[in-house]
Amino acid sequence: MTKYKLYFRAAFIFLRYNLYYKADCEEYMDYKLLKEKLKNMDCHYIHPSFELERKLINEIKLAMKEEAFSTLDTINSLERAVLSRDPLRSLKNSLIASCTLFTRAVIEAGVSSEDAFSQSDLFIMSIESIHHHGLLLKFEYEMVEEFISLVIHSNIYNYPKPISRVVRYIYEHITEPLSLSLLAEYASMSSDYLSKLFILEVGMPVTPFIQIQKIEIAKYFLRYSQISLSEIATLLSFCNPGYFTKVFIKHTGLTPSSFRKLE
């Protein structure tokens, strides 16, 4: 809706509101909402785009800390919404809203709801206890880092120790060439034993597990960057773009190009 259409609609609702002696509460709330939108436009304020928020949520779910910090930098370079007349209270309200989004993100990533909400409660108490603007801004990054740690911990420590070490290695070296023999050497066990143990504990063979993790990272770059398919294939250590496409189709049912167009 353009600014001028908003002005027209707000004026129309305001006239009707006064005409009927402020009897229609819903209409009045509609007027107040439009008035707030107009104020934001006049102040050149723009809410962080849905795409930026979705990007940050995906980075938290994929445990991509550096990328999440970069996206948060971009979001925080924009003027924040005014959620209270008191600037400090407004910032606290904004961080509590962010904490809620981050909590839902990590639950979707596999963190238990009990762990996620317990962490969220602690964060909200910390937010309320901070009385300095700069410390609050810094704390938002600490929340992101801690939520990402929850995701990593949840994904890794659900398995017995030998497998959790292997899974951690996969996550930490996801852009490198990975193979059953390399992981077996790292875990100090035979390839055959690791293969059987991995299937027993994880529910799938090592190679498909590695592929799925790489494809999740590939989907991120297809959504949020313009780098070419060959660059993504190289970044994730696929032997060539053709093989990358084959693996992508196997796990998503789409070509990388089709996936990018859908997004």
N, C-alpha and C positions, 0 to 999 in steps of 0.2 A: 504494500500500500504506500503510495507516495505521500510526501509531507503535506501537500495541498489537500489531498483527499482526507487525510487525517484531520486537518484543520476543519474542513467542511463537516465531517462526521461529528467531531467533538462539539462544534457550535450547534449543530442540529440537536444532538442529545441534550446539551446544556439548556437550550430553549425549551425543549419538551419537559425537561426535569423541573425547570422553574414554573412552567405553565401548570403542571400538575402538583405544585406545592411540595416537591421533593418526596413524593409518595412512593415512587418506584425505586426501591433500593438497588435492584440489579442494574437498572439503567444508570443510576448514579455511579456504581462501581465501574461500569463500562466507560463512562465519561472520565472518571479518575484515571483509569488505565490509559486511555487515549491521551489524556493531558500529560501523563508521565512520559509516554512515548515521544510526544512533541517536545517536551523539555529536554529529553536526551538528544533529539535531533538538533535542537538549537545550540546545545553545548558541544555538538560534534562528537557525542559519545556513541560508541558502538559496542554492543555486547560481544564478548568473544564468540566467534562464529561456531556453529555446531560442528563444522569440520575440524576446527582446532581442538575443541573439547573431545571429539571422537578420536582424533589423532592421539591426544594425550592419554586417553583411557586405554587405547590399544597398546601404546608403549608401556604402560604400567602392566597390562595383562601379559605382555610378552617379555617383561623384565628388562626392558631396554632403557637403562638409567640415563645414559648420556643423551639419548634422543628425547626422553621425557623432560629432562632439565632444559634442553634447548626449546622445546615446545612451550614449556612453562615460562621461559624467558620471553617468548613472543607474546603469549597471553598477557603477561604482566607489563609488557610495554604499552598495552592499551589501557585506557582509563577504565577503572573499575566502576561497576554499578554502585549507585548510592543507595545503601540498604538501611541507613539510619542518619539522622541529623548529626550525630556524633561521629566524626571520621574514624576514630578508633573502633567504636562499636560496629560501624559499617564494614570495616576490614575484617573484624572478627566474624561477623555474619557471613561474609564472603568465604572465609577460610572454612567455616563449618559446612557451608554448602559444598565446597570442594572436597572436604573430608567425606561427605556422604557419597559423592560420585566415585571417589577412589575406593571406598568400602565396597560398593556394588561391583566395581570393576574386578577387585581381587576375588570376590566370591565367585564371579563368573569364570575366573581363571583357575578355580579349584581350591581356593583357601576355604576352610570351614567357616560357616557363618558365625559360629561362636568365637573363633579367633579373630575374625575380621571386625565384628562388632565390639569385642573387648578392646581391640586396638583403637577403634574409632572413639570409644568412650574416653580412653586415656588421652587421645589427641584433643578432643573437645575440652576436657578439663584443663589441659595445658594451654590451649588457645585462650580460655577465659582467665587464666592466671598471668598471661603476658600483658604488659601495659606499655609496650614501646612499639611504635610503628615498624621500625627496622627489624626488630626481633621477630615480629609476626610474619613479615615477608620472608625472612630466612627460614622460619619454621615450616612454611608451606613446602619448601624443598626437602626438609627433613621428613615430612609426612610422606612425600612421594618415594623417597629412598627407603623408608621403613616398610611401606606397603609393597614395594618391589621385593624387598627381602622376604616378606611373608610369602609372596608368590614363588620365589625360588625355593624357599624352605618347604613349602607345600608340595611342589613338584618333585623334589628330590628325596625328602626324608620319609615319604610314604613307603619307601622300599627298604629292604634290609641293607646293611652297611656295604657289602661288596657292590651291589647294584646301585645304591645311592651315589657311590663314588664315581661309577661309570656314567650315570646320568648327569651328575654335576660336570664331569669332564665334557660331555657332549654339549651341554648348555654353554659352557665357558669357551668352547672351541668350535662353535657352530658354523663359523665362516671358513673353517679349515677343512682339508680332506680328512674324512673319518671312515674307518673301516673296522670290521670285527677283529681282525688280527691286531690292529693298532690298539684297540681298546683292551683286548685280552692281555697284550704286553703291559699296558698301563696298570691293569688290575692284577698282574702276576698270576694269571691262570691260563689254561689252555683255551683256544678258540672254541673247541667243542663244548667244554664245560660252561664257558660264559654264555654261549648261544642257548644252551638248554636252561640255564638258570635265569637268563634274561626273559625268555619266553614264559617261564613259570611265574616270575614275579611281575612282569610288566604286561604280559598278555599278548605280546607280538614279538617278532624277531628284531634283532638289532637294526638291520638295514632299513626296514620300513619306518622304524621309530626315528632314526636319523633323518630320513627323507621328510617325514611329517614336520619335524622341527624346522628344517630348512625351508620348507614350503610356507610355513607360517610367517617366517621372516620375509620371504619373497613376496607374499601377499601384502605385507606392510609397505614394502617399497613400491609395489604396483599401485597401491592406493594413494600414497602420499608423496611420491616423487615422480620425476619424468625421466629417470635414467633408463637406458635401453634394456631390452631383455638380455642381450649378450653381456652387458655390464653386470646385471643381477646374477646371471649364471656364473660369471667369473668371481664375483664377490662371495658367492656361496660355495665356490670350489666344485661346481659341476664341470665335467670334462669338456662339454661343449653346449651351446644353446639348444641344439636339437635334443640332447638327453635331458636337459632342464625342462624343456617343454613336455617331453614324454612323461617325466616324473610328475610334473604339475598336473597334467591331464589325469594321470592315474589316481591322484589323491583329491582332486577337486571336480573332475568331470568337465573342466573347461581348459582352453588354452590360456596361457598368460595374457595374451592380447585381448581375448574375450573377457577375462576377469577384469582387466583394467578398464575396458569400456563400460562394463556393468557398474563399476564403482564410480 
